């Protein structure tokens, strides 16, 4: 890393030497600040940063501990000395605002200070915390708070674990990993995979391109969409809707509402209770249909289309693939 007053080498530029800009932290890890804010009850926390990571985890009640790491970037219009001066000013007066138990972190009101500056945050908060967090790029990690949680990043991964209520997670590009969410889940990524286990509420998951894997821990309706990628979902006790442009689908659970499962190309496999009653509609343009359940047929029967009633009927289970086999177990 170059010293103050010198030009960055081509190899130190984050966006490539041709971009004309490179990160110039004070010291190899940037310059940090620490603050401890006293609170007296549940915390309403909002954290935002243009370019930097965010980490939030549960700690002791009664305080919010903040560690910020500041880096500035020199460019053709901003020299190293000016960039480092921005870092020093932000370290002396960090973007923290507290109004009782309401805390806002990361809003830089002076436009000249926010330009070409990256701040990453590590926060230790009471378990009774509601969180809204957003970063333009880089990852976020949230662990052990009651929530609800709303986390968003333009590009970067999201890892969210052990949350006591609703979670909304969104990334433009990057993976989403979730575990032990005791409430409704809404997760979306433009490109990247979604993995969620131990979800105890209704779930919506969407990916422009990438696989989706869900494990439900309690009853709730499920909706999954992906432009291209396989889908695995288990523990469903409710309605299910799965749509993928291309990729195989595996679904296990109890159809307490209608199941509508479709893929443009790929096999479909569903596993239902051995005593389940339902109405079946299965269709494949290129493939075969197999069923281990006794079916009372209606209408015509063929290798690629099957309609009928299982154990006196019930909710609709509709399975459709453009090319691939369909298996009902």
PyMOL commands that set and color helices and strands:
alter all, ss='L'
color gray80, all
select helices_A, chain A and resi 10-12+17-19+80-92+111-114
alter helices_A, ss='H'
color red, helices_A
select strands_A, chain A and resi 21-23+31-38+43-49+54-59+63-75+96-99+102-105+117-126+129-135+140-143+149-153+158-163+167-171+176-181+185-189+194-199+203-207+212-216+222-226+231-244+249-263+268-271+278-284+289-291+296-297+305-310+315-321+326-328
alter strands_A, ss='S'
color yellow, strands_A
deselect
rebuild
show_as cartoon
